[in-house]
Amino acid sequence: MRIMEDALLLRVFLSEDDMMEGRPLYRIILETAIKAGLSGGTVLPAPMGFGVSRDIRTGVNVDTGAHQPIVVEIIDRPNRIEAFLPVIEPMIASGMITMEALKARMIVPSSQAPA
């Protein structure tokens, strides 16, 4: 079964060394999205990036250690993403959040189609 609907793609830009309670922040955000029942999420490593510091970050810098950029992508209906934002924003000390409106087409077996 194919289901087309409006959706929001939430992207959270972090560094792999961003931690919360001794655990990678990207993992905590993804686990929080699962607990919130959101449709899907992916953590993507980025080979290079820069942010407000204007420093280029790469996988390993011999002078500063690991600072690989990480992008967490989460997709769901707009109202569910909007409700999720206040949950994760306090977790993020430094980073960027973007949202992109899109049409999502889910392909699921008929027995698993959402109500």
C-alpha positions as CSV (number, residue, x, y, z in Angstrom):
1,M,0.0,0.0,0.0
2,R,1.2,3.5,-0.9
3,I,0.3,6.4,1.3
4,M,1.1,10.0,0.3
5,E,0.9,12.8,2.9
6,D,2.3,16.1,3.9
7,A,5.4,15.7,6.1
8,L,8.2,17.7,7.7
9,L,11.8,16.6,7.5
10,L,13.6,17.7,10.7
11,R,17.4,17.9,10.5
12,V,19.6,18.4,13.5
13,F,23.2,19.4,12.8
14,L,25.6,18.3,15.6
15,S,29.1,17.2,16.2
16,E,29.9,13.6,17.0
17,D,31.5,14.8,20.3
18,D,28.2,16.4,21.5
19,M,27.2,14.3,24.5
20,M,24.4,14.2,27.1
21,E,24.8,12.2,30.3
22,G,28.0,10.6,28.8
23,R,26.2,9.3,25.7
24,P,26.2,10.6,22.1
25,L,23.5,13.3,21.7
26,Y,22.6,12.0,18.2
27,R,21.7,8.6,19.8
28,I,19.7,10.2,22.5
29,I,17.7,12.3,20.0
30,L,17.0,9.2,17.9
31,E,15.9,7.2,20.9
32,T,13.7,10.1,22.0
33,A,12.1,10.1,18.6
34,I,11.4,6.4,18.8
35,K,9.8,6.8,22.3
36,A,7.7,9.7,20.9
37,G,6.4,7.3,18.2
38,L,7.7,9.4,15.2
39,S,7.7,7.8,11.8
40,G,11.4,7.4,11.1
41,G,14.8,8.7,11.7
42,T,18.4,8.3,10.5
43,V,21.8,9.5,11.7
44,L,24.2,10.5,9.0
45,P,27.9,11.1,9.3
46,A,29.1,14.1,7.3
47,P,32.7,14.1,6.1
48,M,33.1,17.8,6.5
49,G,31.3,20.9,7.7
50,F,31.4,24.2,9.5
51,G,29.2,26.2,11.8
52,V,29.1,29.4,13.8
53,S,32.7,29.0,14.9
54,R,33.7,29.1,11.2
55,D,36.1,26.2,11.8
56,I,36.0,23.4,9.3
57,R,35.2,20.2,11.1
58,T,36.3,16.9,9.7
59,G,36.4,13.3,10.9
60,V,39.7,13.5,12.8
61,N,41.9,16.5,13.3
62,V,45.2,15.6,14.9
63,D,45.2,18.8,16.9
64,T,41.7,18.7,18.3
65,G,40.5,15.1,18.1
66,A,37.2,13.8,16.7
67,H,34.7,16.4,15.6
68,Q,32.9,14.8,12.7
69,P,29.7,16.6,11.8
70,I,26.6,14.5,12.3
71,V,23.1,15.1,10.9
72,V,20.1,13.5,12.5
73,E,17.1,13.4,10.1
74,I,13.6,12.7,11.4
75,I,10.4,12.6,9.4
76,D,6.8,12.7,10.4
77,R,3.6,14.7,10.0
78,P,4.1,18.5,10.6
79,N,2.1,18.5,13.9
80,R,4.2,15.7,15.3
81,I,7.5,17.3,14.4
82,E,6.3,20.6,15.9
83,A,5.4,18.8,19.1
84,F,8.8,17.1,19.2
85,L,10.9,20.3,18.9
86,P,10.3,21.5,22.5
87,V,11.5,18.1,23.7
88,I,14.8,18.1,21.9
89,E,15.7,21.8,21.8
90,P,16.8,21.9,25.5
91,M,19.2,19.0,24.8
92,I,21.2,20.9,22.2
93,A,23.8,23.3,23.6
94,S,25.2,24.1,20.1
95,G,24.0,23.2,16.7
96,M,21.3,23.9,14.1
97,I,17.8,22.6,13.5
98,T,16.2,22.9,10.1
99,M,12.8,21.8,8.9
100,E,11.7,21.2,5.3
101,A,8.1,20.7,4.2
102,L,7.7,17.8,1.7
103,K,5.4,15.1,0.5
104,A,6.2,11.7,1.9
105,R,5.2,8.5,0.2
106,M,5.3,5.5,2.6
107,I,5.2,2.1,1.1
108,V,4.0,-0.5,3.6
109,P,2.3,-3.8,3.6
110,S,-1.5,-3.5,3.7
111,S,-1.5,-5.2,7.2
112,Q,0.7,-2.5,8.6
113,A,-1.0,0.6,7.1
114,P,-1.6,3.4,9.7
115,A,-5.1,4.1,10.6
